[in-house]
C-alpha cells in the first residue's frame, strides 16, 4: 500500500481526497454524507473476515454440543457457527437448553435459529457481568458451552473462572486477515481502523508499510494501543469529547484540512 512524506511533528491538516475504511460497505452511513459534502472518494474494504472451523477439525475436541445444557453467546458469529456445527454434526439441541446472550441484539438474532422462549434465554446489556444473577441461579445444575473464535473471549472466560462455572470453550470459527494484495499500489490519504485486528491485517499484508503522509483515523483505545506499538502517528481519534463517533472525528478534521 503506497503512501507519500512523514511529518512526525504538529498536525498540518493536509488535504484529504481519498479515504479507505477497513470495514464492509453498509447500506446506510453518515460517511456517505461526508463523501458528498466534501467531494471526496471513500472506499470500503474489510481487513479481516471470519472462517469456519470444519466439523472434522472440531471433532478432535471430543465435544458434542448436545452434551451441554446451556450455551453462552458473545456475538452473532458465535450463534451462526454454533448452529452450523450442530447441523454438520447432525446434532439436535434439546428444547430445554438455556441460552445466555451478552446483549439484546445477540438475543434477537438467536430467534432466527430457535423457538424463542424467554424463560430459556437470558439477556445482558453488554457485558457478561450483566448475567451474573442468572448464572448464580442456575450454575449448580448446568454445564455451559462457550462457542468462540481463535481469539477467545478473555473477559467472559475470566468471569466464568471467577464464578467457578462448569464450562468448556469451543473454537468454531476463526477471525483472520483478509487478502489485500490488490491494494499494493493504491494510495489513500486516510486509512480508518476500528480494531487492533485491522492493524494486524495491514502488516500481515504489507510488512514494510510506511505511514509517510497517510493520515490514520483510529477508533477505540485498544486500536490506539496497536497503532502506537507499530510506531505510527494517529491523526484522527475517536471517541473524543468533541467527536464521540468516527464520522464526527473525520468531519472535524476535514473542516480544517479541506476548508475552502
URVEN-V158878 format. One record per helix or strand of 2 or more residues. SS is the DSSP state (2 for helix, 1 for strand). FROM is the first residue (numbers start at 0). TO is the last residue. If there is no record, write none. Layout:
SS_FROM_TO, SS_FROM_TO
This chain:
1_17_20, 2_29_37, 1_40_43, 1_47_51, 2_54_58, 2_64_66, 1_69_72, 2_75_87, 1_97_100, 2_103_109, 2_117_119, 1_120_122, 2_127_137, 1_143_148, 2_153_161, 1_166_176, 2_180_182, 1_189_192, 2_195_204, 1_214_218, 2_220_228, 1_235_237, 2_245_256
